[in-house]
């Protein structure tokens, strides 16, 4: 499958979050949450529907296909993992962490993401077992 654009990833992630909360997504809610015009949402939905990622027809509920759900889960996992890394390892604020994760998640290759996860796990596990390292890590967060 051809790689999604940053914008398409943002739309797919937003649809996924709405589906989790409400069972389906709505154009108005997507528009409001992403701060874009409804016409832009409709164009994006048509593209995502053609790519087989969502079920969409004008004036109907928007749901994800199985492929779309898996893709959205991967996007959200990247976002959440990078946000946690920025908060827990680097000591950034939640707001700054979310903003940076949003920017970085789109640019990361799969290999970089996998290595970032492993690095995060190593640091977390090591800091739990090594008090001196934990103290050093905490000084970074200040």
C-alpha positions in Angstrom: 0.0 0.0 0.0 1.2 3.5 -0.9 2.3 5.5 2.2 -0.3 7.9 3.5 0.4 11.6 3.6 0.7 13.4 7.0 -2.8 14.9 6.5 -4.3 11.5 5.6 -2.7 10.0 8.7 -4.2 12.8 10.8 -7.7 12.2 9.4 -7.4 8.4 9.9 -6.3 8.9 13.5 -9.1 11.3 14.2 -11.7 8.9 12.6 -10.3 6.0 14.7 -10.6 8.0 17.9 -14.1 9.0 17.1 -15.1 5.5 16.2 -13.7 4.3 19.6 -15.7 6.9 21.4 -18.9 6.9 19.4 -19.0 3.9 17.1 -18.6 6.1 14.1 -17.2 9.5 13.0 -19.0 12.6 11.6 -17.7 15.2 9.2 -18.6 18.0 11.5 -16.7 16.5 14.4 -13.6 15.8 12.2 -13.8 19.3 10.9 -13.9 20.8 14.4 -11.3 18.6 16.0 -8.8 19.0 13.2 -9.7 22.7 12.7 -10.3 22.3 8.9 -13.2 23.1 6.6 -15.9 20.5 5.9 -15.0 20.6 2.2 -11.4 19.5 3.1 -12.8 16.7 5.3 -15.0 15.5 2.5 -12.1 15.5 0.0 -9.9 13.5 2.5 -12.7 11.1 3.2 -13.2 10.4 -0.5 -9.5 9.7 -0.8 -9.4 7.4 2.3 -12.5 5.6 1.0 -10.9 5.0 -2.4 -7.8 3.6 -0.7 -10.0 1.1 1.2 -9.4 2.5 4.6 -12.9 3.8 5.5 -16.5 3.2 4.8 -17.9 6.5 3.7 -20.8 8.0 1.7 -22.0 11.6 2.0 -24.4 12.2 4.9 -23.7 8.8 6.4 -21.7 7.5 9.3 -18.0 7.1 8.8 -16.4 3.8 9.9 -13.1 2.1 9.4 -12.4 -0.9 7.3 -10.3 -3.6 8.9 -7.3 -2.3 7.0 -8.1 1.2 8.0 -8.4 0.2 11.6 -5.0 -1.5 11.6 -3.4 1.5 9.9 -5.0 3.9 12.5 -3.8 1.7 15.4 -0.2 1.9 14.1 -0.4 5.7 13.7 -1.9 6.1 17.2 0.7 3.7 18.7 3.5 5.8 17.2 1.9 9.0 18.6 1.3 7.6 22.1 4.7 6.0 22.3 6.6 9.1 21.3 4.5 11.2 23.6 5.3 9.0 26.5 9.0 9.0 25.6 9.1 12.8 25.5 7.3 13.1 28.9 8.9 10.2 30.8 12.5 10.3 29.4 13.0 13.9 28.3 10.7 15.5 30.8 8.8 17.7 28.4 5.3 19.0 29.3 2.4 17.0 28.0 1.4 19.8 25.6 4.9 20.0 24.1 5.2 16.2 24.0 1.9 15.8 22.1 2.8 18.6 19.6 6.2 17.1 18.9 4.9 13.6 18.7 2.4 14.8 16.1 5.1 16.2 14.0 7.6 13.3 14.4 5.2 10.4 14.0 4.7 11.2 10.4 8.4 11.4 9.5 9.6 8.2 11.3 10.4 5.2 9.3 9.2 1.8 10.6 12.8 0.9 11.6 13.3 4.2 13.5 10.1 3.7 15.4 11.0 0.1 16.3 14.4 1.2 17.6 12.9 4.1 19.5 10.5 1.7 21.2 13.4 -0.6 22.2 15.5 2.4 23.4 12.6 3.7 25.5 12.1 0.2 27.1 15.8 -0.1 27.8 15.9 3.3 29.5 12.8 2.7 31.5 13.8 -0.8 32.6 17.4 0.3 33.4 16.3 3.3 35.4 14.0 1.1 37.5 17.0 -1.1 38.5 19.8 1.5 38.7 19.3 4.3 41.2 22.2 6.4 40.0 20.9 6.3 36.4 17.5 7.1 37.6 18.8 10.2 39.4 20.7 11.2 36.2 17.6 10.8 34.1 15.6 12.9 36.5 18.1 15.7 36.2 17.5 15.7 32.4 13.8 16.1 33.0 14.3 19.3 35.0 
